[in-house]
Amino acid sequence: LRLAPNPPGFTFDSPVSFHFSARSTPSGALTGLEGAFSLGAGAFDPHDPDNGGPVAIDEATGEISLDPQGRYKLNRVEILAGPTHVRFAGLVAPPAGPDPLWRISLHSGDILMTGARPEEPAAKLDNVDFEAHVDAADKTFEIDKFTLRGPRLSGDFGARFHITDAGPEVKLDLVGAGSLMEALRLWPTFINPDARKWCLESIRAGELASGTFKADWDAAAFNAVMHKQAPPADSVDGRFTLRNASAVLLPGLPATSGMDATGTIT
């Protein structure tokens, strides 16, 4: 899919279908909207060598409408990829009156992220809330609230992305606890991809008693991270405590079990 002369950093080959009906005033102001969309089986390719290649999806569907307050309402959005699925609904509010911000509010009660191999435990989340805002004039996207809760995993995430002439500036703030294997399912591919790959291949079990990660990257530091180079040491602060972990510490050796450990990431 090419969206512009300079195509985005992703492609997908899913067939797309949609239908919309809209109403407006004589001046062009939107007063009503109802519609639905569907993506068929295909692959989403983020062109990320650390992501393991294209991600296949079976189907993605959803509905959209305009509520009485002029907000876009997302209904019954569902993404399916084998046993992996994400279902959510929410609102997207455009700037109104003195508020210049786009505001996004989403909720999900049913997310399941499976591993690459059948024996890997899936990450199950049954209460997820996401709230964010976009300041188009300031070129800023900020996650105000991102809470994830599941039977064996919990986490809170905050972030701020600011586009500057020199490149993106990024702040991240993550707190989590629960099943270590389920937490690994949710590890973003662009954060220390080499460490992520080792963990996914080597860790067999364990509990994340507590974990925190903070990053404050200016444009140069973020560019370094995206090119697998070390950012300034004081721009990253991660701390974790593991209980009863099992991991293959060296290739060819059996897994070492029953490990308790604490560590830092800089």
Disulfide bonds with the S-S distance in Angstrom:
none
